Amino acid sequence: MTAAIYFHPEAYSTAGPKLMGRNAAGESFLRGFLAYSRATEFWALVQQPEHARVFAAAVGAAGRVEPVKAVDKTSLAALAHVGTVYFPGPGIGEHAWQRAVVAGDAAWSLCGITHTTSSAGAMDAIAELMTAPVQPWDALICTSAAVKDNVLRVLQAQADYLARRLGAQRLVLPQLPVIPLGIHTADFAFGAMERAAARAAIGADADTRVVVFMGRLSFHAKAHPLAMYQALEIASRDLPETQRVVLVECGWHANDHIAQAYAAAARLACPSVRVVTLDGRTAENRTTAWAGADVFCSLSDNIQETFGIAPIEAMAAGLPVVVADWDGYKDTVRDGVDGFRVPTLMPGGGLGGDLAARHALAMDTYDMYCGHACSLVAVDIGATARAFSRLFASAELREQMGAAGRERARTVYDWATIIPRYEALWAQLGDIRKAGAVEPKLLAHPWPARMDPFAAFASYPTAVLTGETVLELTDADAGAALRRLRAFGELAMVSFARVVLPTDAEAHAVLDAVAAGPRPAAELVRAVSAERQAFVFRSLAWLVKLGVLRVRGESSL
């Protein structure tokens, strides 16, 4: 079974002005989905008609010829035909409320995914899963075991709060499967000629050991580089005099201040290492970095990370990897097989409350919150240096680990393997929904914070229109009433609400019914089709508003 894709072009493109990991992951996912999905038709949930056209173009560009269907907020109920909607983020709670209002909790399944879980928006979205009408036939994909643990900790804290505040005991949660992100491993196959050209471009000869870091160059929000710099300096001093180390940092700095901070740190911490900076937003530079490297390094130490795509890209490129034993890297890199995972250290729970409070009170930006937290996370410099030294000293070890990583990337992390896991999950959600979705007694107000305004503000009016309310024409006859209605209907202050007003034919039917004399409101809509009677009934208040009808007994002015 496949799913409708919640599609906004920005979420699936790396062409925007602010390139983030979620953009790269979204672009890669869509390419993989269109390549490997078993769908017989492609569905998109969109906010704007133009987005549907962009999605259809992407489907065609991928060589798929299956029909493309689009759903927007005016046709959400159509999602019941496809069965599942996939959202490229964790915020499925909001969409659960929308589902409840439009079609009921069991109409279709919702599936979200974690990217970062440390931002206020992401944490709020996860906590909301405890109170939004999500169901066991919904899912939040966790991209690593570490991030699933983080999600469970947030949910448990929210459960503890609800138990204390409300005495809540029954909690309904979505599925939390662990499915990694994928890559297109064929993109990282480089031949001897490409390697030679890449090493020439960065000035690396046979005696040069080239280490590459790939990703945003952000010491506060990605990976603090000082541990890598110091470890490289230590390892470089153990090399024979004829050999040297080049570090290629392929990424992008957010601003000149950060770029200068990197340069100053490298000069101080690894003066023996030549550092080459390449703009990683350019495909040619990424090819140079991957093809020319001997070793990949990413010492992630940031709570902003959840999975980390770069290590598996490095593995696909046949590079041995040196990574921090941190978040998703624990899942992807097999220590001593694909490379080395070096130990990390951070303070225990209960010692970071001030960091959370500063973030919650907006004393610190999100970037500063992440930066302050990572400042208290240590990566073992000695272990990193030893990993570098072992890999620098042995071409055989580099080849062995690189080959193991390449095979792991191909068999475990290629989208050809990951997309079937998504579709298997979506099918499982459908089975759970069909087996367990006994629709509970419908609430009068399924989304309390978005209640029917005529219920929420019931105490505002003098009287409420009911079926027994007797209405009559204000004018002498139906013809005069119709002329009044047509004239007023042309006014901008009336026509702006056309979407909630009756059609001309429906209005005429009401006027015909009341022409013979005063009638209870319920009788005035009997000539209207059954599915439209409630809609037209409430419009009787509109006809009173315009002075076309009046409540019997009211005096004319």
C-alpha positions in Angstrom: 0.0 0.0 0.0 1.2 3.5 -0.8 0.3 6.9 0.7 -0.7 10.4 -0.3 2.3 12.6 0.1 1.8 15.9 1.9 3.6 18.0 -0.7 5.0 21.5 -0.3 7.8 22.1 -2.8 10.1 23.7 -0.2 10.1 20.5 1.9 11.4 18.4 -1.0 14.0 20.7 -2.5 17.6 21.7 -1.8 17.3 24.7 -4.1 15.9 27.1 -1.5 17.9 29.9 0.1 18.2 28.1 3.5 19.4 24.6 2.9 18.8 22.3 5.9 19.1 18.6 6.5 15.4 18.1 6.3 15.4 19.6 2.7 18.1 17.2 1.6 16.3 14.3 3.2 13.0 15.3 1.7 14.5 15.7 -1.8 16.2 12.4 -1.5 13.0 10.7 -0.2 10.8 12.0 -3.0 13.3 10.8 -5.6 13.5 7.4 -4.0 9.7 7.2 -3.5 9.1 8.0 -7.2 11.7 5.5 -8.2 10.8 2.5 -6.1 7.1 2.9 -5.0 4.7 0.2 -6.1 1.9 2.7 -6.4 -0.6 2.4 -9.2 -1.4 6.1 -8.8 0.2 9.0 -7.0 -1.6 11.2 -4.5 -0.6 14.5 -3.1 -2.1 16.6 -0.3 -1.4 20.2 -1.2 -2.0 23.7 0.1 -2.1 25.4 -3.2 -3.1 24.3 -6.8 0.4 25.2 -8.0 1.9 22.7 -5.6 -0.2 20.0 -7.3 1.3 21.0 -10.6 4.8 20.8 -9.3 4.1 17.4 -7.8 2.7 16.1 -11.1 5.7 17.4 -12.9 8.0 15.6 -10.5 6.2 12.4 -11.1 6.5 12.8 -14.8 10.2 13.7 -14.6 10.8 10.5 -12.7 9.5 8.6 -15.6 6.3 7.4 -13.9 3.1 7.3 -16.0 0.6 6.4 -13.3 -2.3 8.8 -12.7 -1.6 11.7 -10.3 -4.4 13.0 -8.0 -4.4 16.0 -5.7 -6.3 16.7 -2.6 -6.6 20.0 -0.8 -8.5 21.3 2.3 -11.8 21.4 0.3 -11.6 17.7 -0.5 -9.9 16.1 2.5 -12.4 13.3 2.7 -11.0 11.9 -0.5 -8.0 10.8 1.5 -10.1 7.8 2.7 -9.6 6.3 -0.8 -5.8 6.2 -0.5 -5.7 5.2 3.2 -2.6 6.9 4.5 -1.1 10.4 4.4 2.7 10.9 4.8 4.0 14.1 6.3 7.7 15.1 6.2 7.8 16.1 9.8 6.6 15.1 13.3 3.5 17.3 13.5 0.7 14.8 12.8 -1.3 16.0 15.8 -2.6 19.0 14.0 -3.7 16.8 11.0 -5.4 14.4 13.4 -7.6 17.2 14.6 -8.4 18.1 11.0 -9.2 14.5 10.2 -11.5 14.3 13.2 -13.5 17.3 12.1 -13.8 16.3 8.4 -14.2 12.6 8.4 -13.7 11.0 11.9 -10.6 9.4 13.5 -10.8 6.2 11.5 -11.1 7.7 8.0 -7.4 7.3 7.2 -3.9 6.9 8.8 -1.4 9.5 9.4 2.4 9.0 9.2 5.0 11.5 10.2 8.8 11.4 10.6 11.4 12.8 12.9 14.1 15.1 11.7 15.4 17.3 14.5 13.5 16.8 17.8 15.2 19.5 19.8 13.5 22.6 18.4 10.5 24.1 20.3 8.2 23.3 17.4 9.3 19.7 17.2 9.1 19.1 20.9 5.6 20.7 21.0 4.5 18.5 18.1 5.7 15.4 19.9 4.1 16.4 23.2 0.8 17.1 21.4 0.6 13.5 20.4 -0.6 12.8 23.9 -3.7 15.1 23.6 -4.4 15.2 19.9 -6.7 12.5 18.5 -4.0 10.3 17.0 -4.7 6.6 16.9 -2.9 3.3 17.0 -3.3 3.2 13.2 -1.1 6.4 12.9 2.7 6.4 13.1 5.7 8.6 13.8 8.7 7.2 12.1 11.8 7.5 14.2 15.0 7.6 12.1 17.2 6.0 14.8 16.9 4.1 18.1 18.4 7.1 19.9 15.7 9.5 18.6 13.0 7.0 19.5 14.3 7.0 23.1 14.2 10.8 23.0 10.6 10.8 21.7 9.5 8.3 24.4 11.1 10.5 27.1 9.1 13.5 25.9 5.9 11.5 25.8 6.5 10.1 29.2 7.1 13.5 30.7 3.9 14.7 29.1 2.0 11.7 30.4 3.3 12.4 33.9 2.1 16.0 33.6 -1.4 14.9 32.4 -1.7 12.3 35.1 -0.9 14.9 37.8 -2.9 17.7 36.2 -6.0 15.7 35.1 -5.6 12.2 36.5 -5.3 10.9 33.0 -4.7 7.2 32.8 -5.8 6.1 29.4 -3.3 7.2 26.7 -3.5 6.5 23.0 -0.3 6.7 21.1 0.7 6.2 17.4 3.2 3.5 16.3 6.8 4.5 16.7 8.7 2.4 14.2 12.4 2.9 13.6 13.2 3.2 9.9 16.4 5.0 8.8 16.7 7.6 6.1 17.9 6.4 2.8 20.3 7.5 0.1 20.9 6.8 -3.6 24.1 4.7 -3.3 24.8 4.8 -7.0 25.4 8.6 -6.7 28.5 7.8 -4.6 30.3 5.4 -7.0 33.5 7.1 -8.2 36.1 5.7 -10.5 39.9 6.0 -10.6 39.8 8.9 -13.0 37.4 10.8 -10.8 39.6 10.1 -7.8 42.7 11.3 -9.6 41.0 14.5 -10.7 39.6 15.2 -7.3 43.0 14.7 -5.5 44.7 16.9 -8.0 42.1 19.6 -7.4 42.8 19.6 -3.7 46.6 19.2 -4.1 46.9 15.7 -2.7 49.6 13.3 -3.9 50.1 9.7 -3.0 51.6 10.6 0.4 48.7 12.8 1.4 46.0 11.4 3.7 42.8 13.3 2.9 40.1 13.4 5.6 36.7 14.8 4.6 33.9 16.4 6.7 30.6 16.8 4.8 27.7 19.0 6.0 26.9 22.4 7.4 29.9 24.0 9.0 28.2 25.0 12.2 30.1 24.6 15.5 26.9 25.4 17.5 24.3 23.4 15.6 26.0 20.5 13.8 29.4 19.2 15.0 31.9 21.2 17.0 35.2 20.8 15.1 37.8 21.2 17.9 37.9 17.5 18.8 38.5 16.6 15.1 41.1 19.3 14.7 43.1 18.2 17.8 42.9 14.5 16.9 44.1 15.2 13.4 47.0 17.2 14.8 48.0 14.3 17.1 47.7 11.7 14.3 49.6 13.9 11.8 52.6 14.0 14.1 52.9 10.2 14.0 53.2 10.1 10.2 56.5 9.7 8.4 58.1 13.0 7.4 57.1 12.4 3.8 53.4 12.2 4.6 51.0 14.9 5.5 47.3 15.4 6.2 44.7 17.5 4.4 41.3 18.1 5.9 38.5 18.9 3.4 35.6 20.7 5.0 32.8 20.5 2.4 29.8 22.5 3.5 28.8 26.0 4.1 29.1 28.6 6.9 26.0 30.6 7.7 28.0 33.8 7.9 31.5 35.3 7.9 31.7 35.3 11.7 31.3 31.5 11.7 33.8 31.1 8.8 36.4 33.1 10.7 35.7 31.1 13.9 36.5 27.9 12.0 39.7 29.3 10.5 40.9 30.6 13.8 40.2 27.3 15.6 42.0 25.3 12.8 45.1 27.5 13.0 45.3 27.0 16.7 44.4 23.4 17.1 45.8 21.7 14.0 48.6 23.9 12.5 50.2 20.9 10.9 47.1 20.1 8.9 46.2 21.9 5.7 42.5 22.7 5.6 40.6 23.1 2.3 37.1 24.5 2.5 34.7 23.7 -0.4 31.2 25.0 -0.8 29.1 21.9 -0.3 26.1 23.4 -1.9 27.8 22.8 -5.3 27.5 19.3 -6.7 31.0 19.5 -8.3 32.5 20.3 -4.9 30.8 17.4 -3.2 32.1 15.1 -5.9 35.6 16.4 -5.4 35.3 15.9 -1.6 33.9 12.3 -1.8 36.1 11.1 -4.6 39.3 12.5 -3.3 39.1 11.4 0.3 40.7 8.6 2.2 38.7 8.8 5.4 35.5 10.4 6.5 35.0 12.1 9.8 32.0 13.5 11.6 32.2 14.0 15.4 28.6 15.0 15.9 28.0 16.2 19.4 24.7 18.2 18.9 21.2 17.5 20.1 20.0 19.0 16.9 21.1 15.8 15.1 18.9 12.7 15.1 20.2 10.4 12.3 23.1 11.8 10.2 23.0 11.1 6.5 26.7 11.9 5.7 28.2 8.8 7.3 26.2 6.5 5.1 27.0 8.6 2.0 30.6 8.2 3.0 30.2 4.5 3.3 28.5 4.4 -0.1 31.6 6.1 -1.4 33.8 3.3 0.0 35.3 5.5 2.7 36.1 4.2 6.2 34.4 6.5 8.7 35.4 8.0 12.1 32.3 9.2 13.9 31.2 10.1 17.3 29.2 7.4 19.2 26.2 9.7 19.1 22.5 9.5 18.1 21.9 7.8 14.7 25.5 7.1 14.2 25.1 4.3 16.8 22.8 2.5 14.3 24.5 3.2 11.0 28.2 2.6 11.7 29.5 -0.7 13.0 32.5 0.0 15.3 35.6 -1.8 14.0 33.8 -2.9 10.8 32.8 0.1 8.7 35.1 2.4 10.7 35.3 3.6 14.3 32.8 5.1 16.7 34.6 7.1 19.4 33.1 7.6 22.8 31.2 10.7 23.9 30.4 12.1 27.3 27.8 14.5 28.6 26.3 15.5 32.0 23.5 13.4 33.4 19.8 14.4 33.5 18.9 17.0 36.0 21.9 19.2 35.2 20.6 21.0 32.2 17.4 22.6 33.5 18.8 26.1 33.1 19.5 25.5 29.4 15.9 24.4 28.9 14.6 27.3 30.9 16.6 29.9 28.9 15.3 28.4 25.7 11.7 28.2 27.0 11.8 31.9 28.1 13.3 33.0 24.8 16.4 34.2 26.5 18.4 32.0 24.1 17.6 31.4 20.5 17.3 27.8 19.3 20.8 28.0 17.9 22.1 29.2 21.2 20.3 26.5 23.0 21.8 23.8 20.8 25.2 25.6 21.1 25.2 25.8 24.9 24.2 22.1 25.1 26.9 20.9 22.7 29.5 23.0 24.7 29.0 20.5 27.5 29.3 17.3 25.3 32.8 15.9 24.9 34.1 13.6 22.2 37.2 11.4 23.1 40.1 13.2 21.4 42.6 10.4 22.1 40.3 7.7 20.7 39.7 9.8 17.6 43.4 10.3 17.1 44.1 6.6 17.5 41.4 5.8 14.9 43.0 8.3 12.5 46.5 6.8 13.1 45.3 3.3 12.4 43.6 4.3 9.2 46.4 6.6 8.0 48.9 3.8 8.5 47.1 1.0 6.7 45.8 1.2 3.1 44.6 -2.4 3.6 42.5 -1.4 6.6 41.0 1.6 4.8 40.1 -0.7 1.9 38.6 -3.4 4.1 36.5 -0.9 6.1 35.5 1.0 3.0 34.3 -2.1 1.3 32.3 -3.2 4.3 30.7 0.2 4.5 29.9 0.3 0.8 28.1 -3.1 1.1 26.2 -2.0 4.2 25.0 1.2 2.5 23.9 -0.7 -0.6 22.0 -3.4 1.2 20.6 -1.5 4.2 20.3 2.2 3.4 19.6 2.5 -0.3 16.1 3.8 -1.1 15.5 0.6 -3.0 15.4 -1.1 0.4 13.9 1.8 2.5 10.9 2.6 0.4 9.5 -0.9 0.7 9.8 -0.6 4.4 7.7 2.6 4.3 5.1 0.9 2.2 5.0 -2.1 4.4 4.4 0.2 7.4 1.6 2.0 5.6 0.0 -1.3 4.8 0.3 -2.4 8.4 -1.3 0.9 9.5 -4.2 0.1 7.2 -4.6 -3.4 8.7 -4.6 -2.0 12.2 -7.2 0.6 11.2 -9.5 -1.9 9.6 -9.1 -4.3 12.5 -9.4 -1.9 15.4 -11.2 1.1 14.2 -14.5 0.8 16.0 -15.6 4.3 15.7 -16.3 5.7 19.2 -19.4 7.7 19.9 -18.9 10.9 18.0 -18.3 13.9 20.1 -20.5 16.9 19.5 -17.3 18.9 19.2 -14.4 16.7 18.0 -11.9 19.6 18.0 -12.8 21.6 21.2 -10.4 24.4 20.3 -12.1 24.8 16.9 -15.7 24.5 18.0 -18.7 25.3 15.8 -19.0 29.0 16.4 -22.8 28.8 16.8 -22.3 26.4 19.6 -19.3 28.1 21.2 -21.1 31.5 21.2 -24.6 30.3 21.9 -25.1 32.8 24.7 -24.5 35.8 22.4 -27.8 36.1 20.6 -31.3 37.0 21.9 -32.7 33.9 20.2 -31.5 30.8 18.3 -33.0 29.7 15.0 -34.8 26.4 15.4 -37.1 24.3 13.2 -40.1 25.8 15.0 -39.1 29.4 14.4 -41.9 30.9 12.3 -40.7 33.0 9.4 -42.5 35.2 6.9 -41.7 37.5 3.9 -40.9 41.1 4.8 -42.0 42.3 1.3 -45.5 42.1 0.0 -44.8 39.2 -2.3 -42.1 36.8 -3.4 -41.3 38.8 -6.5 -40.4 41.9 -4.4 -38.4 39.6 -2.1 -36.5 38.1 -5.0 -35.6 41.6 -6.4 -34.4 42.6 -3.0 -32.3 39.5 -2.7 -30.7 40.0 -6.1 -29.9 43.6 -5.5 -28.3 42.9 -2.1 -26.5 39.9 -3.5 -24.4 42.1 -5.8 -23.0 44.1 -2.9 -19.4 43.3 -2.0 -20.3 43.2 1.7 -22.7 40.3 0.9 -21.0 38.4 -1.9 -17.8 38.0 0.0 -19.4 35.2 2.0 -20.7 33.3 -1.1 -19.0 30.1 -0.1 -21.3 29.7 3.0 -24.5 31.0 1.3 -27.2 29.1 -0.6 -27.4 28.9 -4.4 -29.9 31.0 -6.3 -32.0 28.0 -6.9 -32.0 27.1 -3.1 -32.9 30.7 -2.2 -35.8 30.7 -4.7 -37.1 27.4 -3.3 -37.2 29.0 0.2 -39.0 32.0 -1.1 -41.5 29.9 -3.0 -42.2 28.0 0.2 -42.9 31.0 2.3 -44.8 33.0 -0.4 -48.1 31.5 0.7 -47.7 32.8 4.3 -45.7 32.3 7.5 -44.2 28.9 7.9 -42.0 27.1 10.5 -38.4 27.3 9.4 -38.1 23.5 9.1 -40.8 23.5 6.4 -39.0 26.1 4.2 -36.2 23.7 3.3 -38.2 20.6 2.5 -37.9 21.2 -1.3 -34.1 21.2 -1.0 -32.1 18.0 -1.5 -31.6 16.1 1.8 -27.8 16.5 1.8 -28.2 20.3 1.5 -31.0 20.9 3.9 -28.9 21.7 7.0 -26.8 24.1 4.9 -29.8 25.9 3.6 -31.6 25.9 7.0 -28.8 27.9 8.6 -29.0 30.3 5.6 -32.5 31.3 6.7 -30.7 33.5 9.3 -28.9 35.2 6.4 -32.2 35.9 4.6 -33.4 37.5 7.9 -30.2 39.5 8.0 -30.9 40.9 4.6 -34.4 41.8 5.5 -35.9 39.4 3.0 -37.5 37.3 5.7 -38.4 38.2 9.3 -39.5 36.3 12.4 -43.2 36.4 12.7 -44.4 39.0 15.1 -41.5 41.4 14.5 -42.7 44.8 13.4 -41.6 46.5 10.2 -39.6 49.7 10.5 
